[in-house]
Amino acid sequence: MKQKIVLFIISFLLFLEMGAQCAMCRAVLESGEDQSAAEGINDGIMFLMAIPYILVAVVGFYVYRTYGKNQKSKNTDINL
């Protein structure tokens, strides 16, 4: 139970810090006249967002392939 409370507190504190970063980025981008900085920030966000999705897809595909091979071997064992 104590581990869950500690984990909740740590995740809550990290969430607060992330919110501050977003506000800082927004303030910098809204104050600037040059839109190339905003485009660069948006490209960076898209790149950082894509990596977790790619990793989850690769792990999911690996699990799918492993599960499929196990199912095929079970089906052939039953038929023999």
N, C-alpha and C positions, 0 to 999 in steps of 0.2 A: 504494500500500500504506500509506503514511504517513497518507493521508487517512482510510482505513478505521479505522486505529488511533485517530486523534484523534477521529473520530466516535463510536467505541465508548466511549472514555473519557468524552467529554462526555455521552453518553446514560446511561452508568452513573452519573455524578455527579448528573444530573438525577433519575434514578430514586431514588437515596438521599434526595434532598431531598423528593421527593413522599412517600416512606414516612414521613418525619418529620411532615409535615403531617397525614397520616391518623391517626397516633398522637396528635397534639395534639388533633385534633377529637374523637377517641374519648374521650380523658381529660376533655375539657370536658363532653361530653354525658353521660358516665357519672356525673360528679360532681354534675350539676344535678338538682334535683327537678322543675323545670318542664319538661314535655315539649313545650311549644310551640317552644322553641329547637331541639329535635331534629327536629321536623316541618319547621321552616324550613330547617334544614341539608339534610334529605332532599329537600325540594322544589328547593332550589338545585342539588343534585347531579343530580337528574333533568333539570332545565333545561339544565345544562351538558352532560349526556350526550346529550341529544336533538339539539343543534345539529350535531355532526359527522355523525350519521346522516342528518339532513336534507340536509346539503351533499353527502354521498356519493350519496344518492338522486337529487338534482337533476343532478349531474354524470353519473351513470349513465344517467338518462333522456335527457339531451342526447346522449350518445354513442350510445345505442340509436337515437334518432331520426335522427341523422346517418348511422349505419351503414345503417339501413333505407332511407333515401332513396337512398344510393349503390347498394344492392342493386337497388332498383326501377329506377333509371336504367340499370343494367347489363343487367337482364333485358329492358327494352324495346329497348335498342340491339341485342341479340342477335336478338330476334324480327323486327326490321326487315330 
